[in-house]
Amino acid sequence: MTIVPAVMTLMGKSAWYIPKWLDKILPNIDVEGESITHKERNEE
């Protein structure tokens, strides 16, 4: 439980690196539903 946060702290921003080819393949998932609220605001 403490190893993953420690390694991510040591890696810094490189822990969040994702290759461009993989970013294109992965779907854009909106877990919290922010896109719905933006669409509703734009319709008003």
PDB file of N, H, CA, C and O in Angstrom:
ATOM      1  N   MET A   1       0.815  -1.198   0.000  1.00  0.00           N
ATOM      2  CA  MET A   1       0.000   0.000   0.000  1.00  0.00           C
ATOM      3  C   MET A   1       0.860   1.264   0.000  1.00  0.00           C
ATOM      4  O   MET A   1       0.409   2.314  -0.458  1.00  0.00           O
ATOM      5  N   THR A   2       2.052   1.179   0.491  1.00  0.00           N
ATOM      6  H   THR A   2       2.418   0.326   0.863  1.00  0.00           H
ATOM      7  CA  THR A   2       2.896   2.379   0.521  1.00  0.00           C
ATOM      8  C   THR A   2       3.901   2.409  -0.612  1.00  0.00           C
ATOM      9  O   THR A   2       4.514   3.447  -0.861  1.00  0.00           O
ATOM     10  N   ILE A   3       4.084   1.298  -1.303  1.00  0.00           N
ATOM     11  H   ILE A   3       3.585   0.455  -1.101  1.00  0.00           H
ATOM     12  CA  ILE A   3       5.092   1.250  -2.363  1.00  0.00           C
ATOM     13  C   ILE A   3       4.660   2.066  -3.573  1.00  0.00           C
ATOM     14  O   ILE A   3       5.461   2.835  -4.106  1.00  0.00           O
ATOM     15  N   VAL A   4       3.428   1.921  -4.017  1.00  0.00           N
ATOM     16  H   VAL A   4       2.778   1.296  -3.585  1.00  0.00           H
ATOM     17  CA  VAL A   4       2.965   2.620  -5.223  1.00  0.00           C
ATOM     18  C   VAL A   4       3.004   4.137  -5.052  1.00  0.00           C
ATOM     19  O   VAL A   4       3.559   4.806  -5.924  1.00  0.00           O
ATOM     20  N   PRO A   5       2.458   4.721  -3.999  1.00  0.00           N
ATOM     21  CA  PRO A   5       2.566   6.174  -3.851  1.00  0.00           C
ATOM     22  C   PRO A   5       4.011   6.654  -3.736  1.00  0.00           C
ATOM     23  O   PRO A   5       4.348   7.728  -4.233  1.00  0.00           O
ATOM     24  N   ALA A   6       4.862   5.868  -3.086  1.00  0.00           N
ATOM     25  H   ALA A   6       4.588   4.995  -2.682  1.00  0.00           H
ATOM     26  CA  ALA A   6       6.267   6.258  -2.952  1.00  0.00           C
ATOM     27  C   ALA A   6       6.962   6.267  -4.308  1.00  0.00           C
ATOM     28  O   ALA A   6       7.711   7.196  -4.612  1.00  0.00           O
ATOM     29  N   VAL A   7       6.725   5.250  -5.120  1.00  0.00           N
ATOM     30  H   VAL A   7       6.117   4.496  -4.873  1.00  0.00           H
ATOM     31  CA  VAL A   7       7.339   5.188  -6.448  1.00  0.00           C
ATOM     32  C   VAL A   7       6.813   6.310  -7.330  1.00  0.00           C
ATOM     33  O   VAL A   7       7.580   6.916  -8.078  1.00  0.00           O
ATOM     34  N   MET A   8       5.519   6.596  -7.255  1.00  0.00           N
ATOM     35  H   MET A   8       4.896   6.103  -6.647  1.00  0.00           H
ATOM     36  CA  MET A   8       4.954   7.676  -8.065  1.00  0.00           C
ATOM     37  C   MET A   8       5.522   9.025  -7.648  1.00  0.00           C
ATOM     38  O   MET A   8       5.714   9.897  -8.495  1.00  0.00           O
ATOM     39  N   THR A   9       5.793   9.213  -6.375  1.00  0.00           N
ATOM     40  H   THR A   9       5.637   8.505  -5.687  1.00  0.00           H
ATOM     41  CA  THR A   9       6.413  10.449  -5.909  1.00  0.00           C
ATOM     42  C   THR A   9       7.835  10.560  -6.431  1.00  0.00           C
ATOM     43  O   THR A   9       8.264  11.637  -6.843  1.00  0.00           O
ATOM     44  N   LEU A  10       8.560   9.467  -6.416  1.00  0.00           N
ATOM     45  H   LEU A  10       8.211   8.592  -6.081  1.00  0.00           H
ATOM     46  CA  LEU A  10       9.934   9.480  -6.920  1.00  0.00           C
ATOM     47  C   LEU A  10       9.985   9.733  -8.422  1.00  0.00           C
ATOM     48  O   LEU A  10      10.892  10.410  -8.905  1.00  0.00           O
ATOM     49  N   MET A  11       9.025   9.197  -9.159  1.00  0.00           N
ATOM     50  H   MET A  11       8.288   8.647  -8.766  1.00  0.00           H
ATOM     51  CA  MET A  11       9.011   9.353 -10.614  1.00  0.00           C
ATOM     52  C   MET A  11       8.537  10.732 -11.045  1.00  0.00           C
ATOM     53  O   MET A  11       8.892  11.191 -12.131  1.00  0.00           O
ATOM     54  N   GLY A  12       7.752  11.392 -10.229  1.00  0.00           N
ATOM     55  H   GLY A  12       7.463  11.019  -9.348  1.00  0.00           H
ATOM     56  CA  GLY A  12       7.271  12.732 -10.560  1.00  0.00           C
ATOM     57  C   GLY A  12       6.323  12.717 -11.747  1.00  0.00           C
ATOM     58  O   GLY A  12       5.447  11.857 -11.835  1.00  0.00           O
ATOM     59  N   LYS A  13       6.496  13.674 -12.669  1.00  0.00           N
ATOM     60  H   LYS A  13       7.208  14.373 -12.597  1.00  0.00           H
ATOM     61  CA  LYS A  13       5.606  13.773 -13.835  1.00  0.00           C
ATOM     62  C   LYS A  13       5.763  12.609 -14.799  1.00  0.00           C
ATOM     63  O   LYS A  13       4.836  12.299 -15.547  1.00  0.00           O
ATOM     64  N   SER A  14       6.916  11.962 -14.795  1.00  0.00           N
ATOM     65  H   SER A  14       7.669  12.214 -14.187  1.00  0.00           H
ATOM     66  CA  SER A  14       7.104  10.834 -15.709  1.00  0.00           C
ATOM     67  C   SER A  14       6.228   9.642 -15.333  1.00  0.00           C
ATOM     68  O   SER A  14       6.043   8.740 -16.150  1.00  0.00           O
ATOM     69  N   ALA A  15       5.689   9.617 -14.126  1.00  0.00           N
ATOM     70  H   ALA A  15       5.839  10.349 -13.462  1.00  0.00           H
ATOM     71  CA  ALA A  15       4.767   8.549 -13.731  1.00  0.00           C
ATOM     72  C   ALA A  15       3.457   8.649 -14.498  1.00  0.00           C
ATOM     73  O   ALA A  15       2.737   7.658 -14.621  1.00  0.00           O
ATOM     74  N   TRP A  16       3.141   9.821 -15.013  1.00  0.00           N
ATOM     75  H   TRP A  16       3.726  10.626 -14.913  1.00  0.00           H
ATOM     76  CA  TRP A  16       1.885  10.040 -15.727  1.00  0.00           C
ATOM     77  C   TRP A  16       2.077  10.063 -17.238  1.00  0.00           C
ATOM     78  O   TRP A  16       1.148  10.416 -17.965  1.00  0.00           O
ATOM     79  N   TYR A  17       3.257   9.696 -17.726  1.00  0.00           N
ATOM     80  H   TYR A  17       4.012   9.409 -17.135  1.00  0.00           H
ATOM     81  CA  TYR A  17       3.548   9.684 -19.155  1.00  0.00           C
ATOM     82  C   TYR A  17       2.784   8.561 -19.843  1.00  0.00           C
ATOM     83  O   TYR A  17       2.707   7.445 -19.330  1.00  0.00           O
ATOM     84  N   ILE A  18       2.221   8.866 -21.006  1.00  0.00           N
ATOM     85  H   ILE A  18       2.283   9.773 -21.423  1.00  0.00           H
ATOM     86  CA  ILE A  18       1.563   7.851 -21.828  1.00  0.00           C
ATOM     87  C   ILE A  18       1.997   8.099 -23.274  1.00  0.00           C
ATOM     88  O   ILE A  18       1.935   9.235 -23.743  1.00  0.00           O
ATOM     89  N   PRO A  19       2.430   7.067 -23.983  1.00  0.00           N
ATOM     90  CA  PRO A  19       2.841   7.246 -25.371  1.00  0.00           C
ATOM     91  C   PRO A  19       1.676   7.752 -26.229  1.00  0.00           C
ATOM     92  O   PRO A  19       0.519   7.416 -25.980  1.00  0.00           O
ATOM     93  N   LYS A  20       1.996   8.560 -27.237  1.00  0.00           N
ATOM     94  H   LYS A  20       2.936   8.834 -27.439  1.00  0.00           H
ATOM     95  CA  LYS A  20       0.951   9.139 -28.094  1.00  0.00           C
ATOM     96  C   LYS A  20       0.141   8.061 -28.803  1.00  0.00           C
ATOM     97  O   LYS A  20      -1.073   8.197 -28.954  1.00  0.00           O
ATOM     98  N   TRP A  21       0.804   6.990 -29.240  1.00  0.00           N
ATOM     99  H   TRP A  21       1.790   6.879 -29.117  1.00  0.00           H
ATOM    100  CA  TRP A  21       0.074   5.938 -29.951  1.00  0.00           C
ATOM    101  C   TRP A  21      -0.926   5.247 -29.030  1.00  0.00           C
ATOM    102  O   TRP A  21      -2.001   4.846 -29.476  1.00  0.00           O
ATOM    103  N   LEU A  22      -0.587   5.103 -27.757  1.00  0.00           N
ATOM    104  H   LEU A  22       0.286   5.429 -27.394  1.00  0.00           H
ATOM    105  CA  LEU A  22      -1.500   4.477 -26.809  1.00  0.00           C
ATOM    106  C   LEU A  22      -2.634   5.425 -26.434  1.00  0.00           C
ATOM    107  O   LEU A  22      -3.761   4.986 -26.203  1.00  0.00           O
ATOM    108  N   ASP A  23      -2.343   6.714 -26.374  1.00  0.00           N
ATOM    109  H   ASP A  23      -1.428   7.071 -26.562  1.00  0.00           H
ATOM    110  CA  ASP A  23      -3.370   7.709 -26.068  1.00  0.00           C
ATOM    111  C   ASP A  23      -4.441   7.750 -27.156  1.00  0.00           C
ATOM    112  O   ASP A  23      -5.614   7.995 -26.871  1.00  0.00           O
ATOM    113  N   LYS A  24      -4.035   7.511 -28.403  1.00  0.00           N
ATOM    114  H   LYS A  24      -3.083   7.313 -28.635  1.00  0.00           H
ATOM    115  CA  LYS A  24      -5.001   7.495 -29.506  1.00  0.00           C
ATOM    116  C   LYS A  24      -5.899   6.262 -29.447  1.00  0.00           C
ATOM    117  O   LYS A  24      -7.065   6.325 -29.837  1.00  0.00           O
ATOM    118  N   ILE A  25      -5.366   5.149 -28.965  1.00  0.00           N
ATOM    119  H   ILE A  25      -4.419   5.098 -28.648  1.00  0.00           H
ATOM    120  CA  ILE A  25      -6.117   3.893 -28.926  1.00  0.00           C
ATOM    121  C   ILE A  25      -7.111   3.864 -27.770  1.00  0.00           C
ATOM    122  O   ILE A  25      -8.234   3.387 -27.928  1.00  0.00           O
ATOM    123  N   LEU A  26      -6.706   4.369 -26.618  1.00  0.00           N
ATOM    124  H   LEU A  26      -5.793   4.757 -26.489  1.00  0.00           H
ATOM    125  CA  LEU A  26      -7.556   4.307 -25.427  1.00  0.00           C
ATOM    126  C   LEU A  26      -8.761   5.231 -25.565  1.00  0.00           C
ATOM    127  O   LEU A  26      -8.624   6.348 -26.064  1.00  0.00           O
ATOM    128  N   PRO A  27      -9.929   4.787 -25.134  1.00  0.00           N
ATOM    129  CA  PRO A  27     -11.110   5.652 -25.209  1.00  0.00           C
ATOM    130  C   PRO A  27     -11.058   6.748 -24.152  1.00  0.00           C
ATOM    131  O   PRO A  27     -10.411   6.597 -23.115  1.00  0.00           O
ATOM    132  N   ASN A  28     -11.744   7.847 -24.427  1.00  0.00           N
ATOM    133  H   ASN A  28     -12.269   7.969 -25.269  1.00  0.00           H
ATOM    134  CA  ASN A  28     -11.836   8.949 -23.477  1.00  0.00           C
ATOM    135  C   ASN A  28     -13.053   8.692 -22.594  1.00  0.00           C
ATOM    136  O   ASN A  28     -14.188   8.929 -23.007  1.00  0.00           O
ATOM    137  N   ILE A  29     -12.815   8.212 -21.389  1.00  0.00           N
ATOM    138  H   ILE A  29     -11.893   8.019 -21.053  1.00  0.00           H
ATOM    139  CA  ILE A  29     -13.893   7.837 -20.471  1.00  0.00           C
ATOM    140  C   ILE A  29     -14.145   8.978 -19.497  1.00  0.00           C
ATOM    141  O   ILE A  29     -13.220   9.486 -18.864  1.00  0.00           O
ATOM    142  N   ASP A  30     -15.402   9.371 -19.386  1.00  0.00           N
ATOM    143  H   ASP A  30     -16.154   8.958 -19.900  1.00  0.00           H
ATOM    144  CA  ASP A  30     -15.802  10.450 -18.485  1.00  0.00           C
ATOM    145  C   ASP A  30     -16.527   9.830 -17.298  1.00  0.00           C
ATOM    146  O   ASP A  30     -17.741   9.632 -17.340  1.00  0.00           O
ATOM    147  N   VAL A  31     -15.786   9.528 -16.248  1.00  0.00           N
ATOM    148  H   VAL A  31     -14.799   9.689 -16.214  1.00  0.00           H
ATOM    149  CA  VAL A  31     -16.334   8.814 -15.098  1.00  0.00           C
ATOM    150  C   VAL A  31     -17.284   9.689 -14.292  1.00  0.00           C
ATOM    151  O   VAL A  31     -18.325   9.213 -13.839  1.00  0.00           O
ATOM    152  N   GLU A  32     -16.948  10.940 -14.110  1.00  0.00           N
ATOM    153  H   GLU A  32     -16.102  11.327 -14.479  1.00  0.00           H
ATOM    154  CA  GLU A  32     -17.732  11.816 -13.248  1.00  0.00           C
ATOM    155  C   GLU A  32     -18.858  12.540 -13.980  1.00  0.00           C
ATOM    156  O   GLU A  32     -19.636  13.250 -13.343  1.00  0.00           O
ATOM    157  N   GLY A  33     -18.968  12.385 -15.284  1.00  0.00           N
ATOM    158  H   GLY A  33     -18.336  11.808 -15.802  1.00  0.00           H
ATOM    159  CA  GLY A  33     -20.063  12.975 -16.027  1.00  0.00           C
ATOM    160  C   GLY A  33     -19.914  14.460 -16.310  1.00  0.00           C
ATOM    161  O   GLY A  33     -20.915  15.153 -16.490  1.00  0.00           O
ATOM    162  N   GLU A  34     -18.697  14.960 -16.354  1.00  0.00           N
ATOM    163  H   GLU A  34     -17.883  14.397 -16.208  1.00  0.00           H
ATOM    164  CA  GLU A  34     -18.466  16.384 -16.603  1.00  0.00           C
ATOM    165  C   GLU A  34     -18.914  16.803 -18.005  1.00  0.00           C
ATOM    166  O   GLU A  34     -19.365  17.933 -18.191  1.00  0.00           O
ATOM    167  N   SER A  35     -18.797  15.922 -18.984  1.00  0.00           N
ATOM    168  H   SER A  35     -18.430  15.004 -18.833  1.00  0.00           H
ATOM    169  CA  SER A  35     -19.180  16.299 -20.344  1.00  0.00           C
ATOM    170  C   SER A  35     -20.681  16.551 -20.451  1.00  0.00           C
ATOM    171  O   SER A  35     -21.109  17.375 -21.258  1.00  0.00           O
ATOM    172  N   ILE A  36     -21.480  15.860 -19.655  1.00  0.00           N
ATOM    173  H   ILE A  36     -21.132  15.191 -18.999  1.00  0.00           H
ATOM    174  CA  ILE A  36     -22.932  16.064 -19.674  1.00  0.00           C
ATOM    175  C   ILE A  36     -23.273  17.449 -19.143  1.00  0.00           C
ATOM    176  O   ILE A  36     -24.125  18.134 -19.707  1.00  0.00           O
ATOM    177  N   THR A  37     -22.618  17.868 -18.065  1.00  0.00           N
ATOM    178  H   THR A  37     -21.925  17.311 -17.607  1.00  0.00           H
ATOM    179  CA  THR A  37     -22.906  19.195 -17.509  1.00  0.00           C
ATOM    180  C   THR A  37     -22.462  20.293 -18.459  1.00  0.00           C
ATOM    181  O   THR A  37     -23.106  21.338 -18.546  1.00  0.00           O
ATOM    182  N   HIS A  38     -21.358  20.063 -19.179  1.00  0.00           N
ATOM    183  H   HIS A  38     -20.835  19.214 -19.108  1.00  0.00           H
ATOM    184  CA  HIS A  38     -20.914  21.060 -20.155  1.00  0.00           C
ATOM    185  C   HIS A  38     -21.901  21.156 -21.318  1.00  0.00           C
ATOM    186  O   HIS A  38     -22.157  22.250 -21.822  1.00  0.00           O
ATOM    187  N   LYS A  39     -22.453  20.030 -21.746  1.00  0.00           N
ATOM    188  H   LYS A  39     -22.245  19.142 -21.337  1.00  0.00           H
ATOM    189  CA  LYS A  39     -23.429  20.039 -22.831  1.00  0.00           C
ATOM    190  C   LYS A  39     -24.704  20.750 -22.406  1.00  0.00           C
ATOM    191  O   LYS A  39     -25.286  21.502 -23.189  1.00  0.00           O
ATOM    192  N   GLU A  40     -25.143  20.519 -21.173  1.00  0.00           N
ATOM    193  H   GLU A  40     -24.670  19.909 -20.537  1.00  0.00           H
ATOM    194  CA  GLU A  40     -26.358  21.167 -20.673  1.00  0.00           C
ATOM    195  C   GLU A  40     -26.171  22.678 -20.566  1.00  0.00           C
ATOM    196  O   GLU A  40     -27.094  23.433 -20.872  1.00  0.00           O
ATOM    197  N   ARG A  41     -25.012  23.123 -20.144  1.00  0.00           N
ATOM    198  H   ARG A  41     -24.263  22.510 -19.895  1.00  0.00           H
ATOM    199  CA  ARG A  41     -24.740  24.560 -20.026  1.00  0.00           C
ATOM    200  C   ARG A  41     -24.693  25.226 -21.394  1.00  0.00           C
ATOM    201  O   ARG A  41     -25.130  26.366 -21.551  1.00  0.00           O
ATOM    202  N   ASN A  42     -24.157  24.506 -22.394  1.00  0.00           N
ATOM    203  H   ASN A  42     -23.802  23.579 -22.266  1.00  0.00           H
ATOM    204  CA  ASN A  42     -24.066  25.072 -23.736  1.00  0.00           C
ATOM    205  C   ASN A  42     -25.435  25.165 -24.406  1.00  0.00           C
ATOM    206  O   ASN A  42     -25.644  26.030 -25.256  1.00  0.00           O
ATOM    207  N   GLU A  43     -26.364  24.291 -24.040  1.00  0.00           N
ATOM    208  H   GLU A  43     -26.193  23.588 -23.349  1.00  0.00           H
ATOM    209  CA  GLU A  43     -27.694  24.311 -24.640  1.00  0.00           C
ATOM    210  C   GLU A  43     -28.533  25.472 -24.128  1.00  0.00           C
ATOM    211  O   GLU A  43     -29.441  25.932 -24.820  1.00  0.00           O
ATOM    212  N   GLU A  44     -28.241  25.949 -22.925  1.00  0.00           N
ATOM    213  H   GLU A  44     -27.504  25.575 -22.362  1.00  0.00           H
ATOM    214  CA  GLU A  44     -29.053  27.023 -22.335  1.00  0.00           C
ATOM    215  C   GLU A  44     -28.743  28.356 -22.914  1.00  0.00           C
ATOM    216  O   GLU A  44     -29.344  29.355 -22.519  1.00  0.00           O
TER     217      GLU A  44
END
